């Protein structure tokens, strides 16, 4: 049986957002709605959709900037995006396409045109997820299911708070990559969040504590003066690393 495709609608105008959701749901798609860029970033970090309909004008950030953030992150770089805008000039369409949009729809648009463009982009890209297995991230016997929000380590359930879950998801999306505290703040709490970077250390301790029972706390390594990384258990650590 073919999996139902999920489409994220990022649109601040509630009546239009509801209309888009109705049209897409009637065509057999599952829809998720967000009114601004920050909630859209949060949604895509938790569960990447198969396609995004992205409004250009959002209350907290221009859609074009949000698109560039997605394209710059390996975890979201491949999500198909259709930019929806009242800007009809060629220069705006070109700007969106150069920023990584897969298609560009101008308002107002007809139902048939919208559905045809959605179908064409999904057919061309295959969507961001073809199997349920891509909802599960794995590293060193740690398994994280972004759909069910469950984590296991050595087949043992690991209970994490929302922030620790997002942190682990970020690390498992970028294994062996050093992430600075500011990068973690931006991607876990999101852009413009007023979070002291030392708060990251508190949640790192909680994450390690949760993983300690199965011996996976050593996977979360500190790189002194830089930040943190997820690394293989038992891998040699450089002298610049230390545990908090």
N, C-alpha and C positions, 0 to 999 in steps of 0.2 A: 504494500500500500504506500502511495506517495505521501511523504510528510507534508503537513500544512506549513506553508511559508509564513514567517513572521515579519511584519513591516512596522518599523518604528516611525511614528509621525511626530515631527518636531515642529510645532506651530503654536504661537502664542494666542492666536485668535480662536477662542473656544468654539464658536459656531462652525468655523471652517474646519477646525480639528475634528469635531464631531461628525461633520459631513464626510470628510475624507475617511474616517474610521468606518462609517456606515457603508460607503461605496466599496471599500476594500473588503470589508467583512461579507458583504453581499456577494462579492466575487470569489469568496472562498478563502480569503487570507485571514490570518490571525493578526490583530493590531495591538500595538502598545502606544500610548499617547504621552507626550511630555510637552510642557509649555515653554521651556527655556533651555539654554545650552547646558547649564550645570546639571540639571536632571537628566538630560540626554547623555552627557558624559558618564554619569553614574549608571545609567541603564545599560549603555554599551560595554562598560567595564564588568558589569554583573552578568550580562547575557547578550552577546552580539546578535543582532537581528539578521535576517536574510537580506534586508534592504532598508534604506532610510529615505523618507521624504523629508527634506530639510528646507525650512523657510529661510530666506536670506535675512529678513529683519526680525531679530529676537530681542527681548528686553534687556538681557544681560551680556550679550556678545553677538556680533554679527555671525550669521550662519557660515559665511566664507571662512572666518577665523576658526570656527568649530570644525569645519571640514578639514582645514590644514592640520589641526591638532590630531584628528583621527588619522590622517594620512601619515603623520610623523611617528605614530605609535605602531609598532609591529603587531600588537594585539588587535588593532582596529583598522589597519591599513587596507585590508582587502574587502571591507564592507562596501557593497554597492550603494551609491548615494545619488538620488535624483534631487537636484536643487529646484525649489519652487519659489518663484519670485514675481513681483509686479514689475521688475526691471526688464524692459523689453529690448534695450539697446544691444547691438552686437558686441560692444566692448564688455558688457556685463556677462553675457553668455560665454565669451572667450575667457574672461577672468575666472569664472566658475569651473570651466572645463580644464583650464590650466592648473587650477588648485586641486583637481582630482575628481570633480563630479563626473559621474557616468552619463548623465543626461541633464537637460535643463528644460523646465516647463514654466511658461509664463502665465500669470493670472490675468484674466479669468481663463479657465480651461474647461473643456467638456469631459464628461464621464468616460466616453469611449476613448478619447485621446489619452487620458491619464492611465486607464487600464492597459491600453496598448503599449504605452511607454514602460510601465511596470513589467509587463510580460516580456517585453523585448530585452530589458536590462537583466532580468532574472534568467532569461534564456541564454543571454550572452555571457553572463558571469557565473551562472550556476548558483548564485547566492553565496553567503558566507559559510553556510553549514549544509553539507550533504548527508551527514549521518549523525546519529545521536552520540556516537563515540567522540565527536569533536567537541561535545559539551564537557568532556572530562579531561582534566589536565593531570599528568602523572610525572613524578620525579622521585627517584630513590624510595620506592615503595610507598610514597605519599600519593594519594588520589584525591582530587578536588573536582566535584561536580558542580558546575556553575549554574545548572538548571535547578537541581534539588537543594543546593546550598549545603551539601554534605561533604565532610572531609574524613578520610581514613588514613591511618599510617600503619603499615604492616597488618592491614585488614582489621585494625582496631579503630572504632569511632573516635574522632577528635572533635571536642566541642570548642568552638571559637565564637567570640563576639563578632559583630558586624565589621568593625575596623580590622580586627585580626584576620578575618576571612578575606577582606579586600587586599590586605597586605600580602597574604600568602598567594592569592590569585595573581597579584602583580609579580611577585618573585617567580612563580611557576611559569608565568608567561615569558619571563626573561631570565632563564636559568644561567648561572655563571656570569651574569652581568652585574657590575657594581652600580647601585642606585644611590644617589645622594639623598640626604634627608629632605632637601627641597623638592626633588623629583618625587619622592614618596608622598610628601604633603600634597603636591599638585595632582597626583594620580589617585590617591586614596581619599583625601578630603576635597580635592578638586581645586581648579584655578580660582584665585581670589579668596580662598579660605583663610581666615585669620587664626592660624594654628602655630603655636610655638614649635620650632623644629625639635626641641628636646622632648616634646610630647611623643614624637616618633619612637624615642628610646623606651618610653614607658610601654608602648604597645608591642615593641619588639620583645621586651622581657615577657610580656603576657603570652605572646606567640610561642616563644621558646619554652615557657612553662607548660603550655598545652601539648607541645611535641615531646616533652622530656620523657613521658611514660613509655614511649616506644623507641627512645634513643635517637630521635631525629632533630633534637634541639641544636645539635652541632651543625646541621645543614644551614642554619641562619648564621652567617659569619659577619663579623664586623671588620671593615676596612678602615683603619684608623685615619681620622682626618678627612674621610671621604663619605662613607655611608655604610651600606650593607649589601650582601649578595647571598643568593641561594647557591650552595655548592655541595658537591658529593660528600657523603659521610666518609671520613677517613682520608680525604684528599689532603695533601700537604698544604699548609698555609704559609704565606710569606711572613716575614718578620713584621711587616707593617700592619698585620692583623692582630686583633685581640678580642677577647670576649668581654662584653660589658659585665 
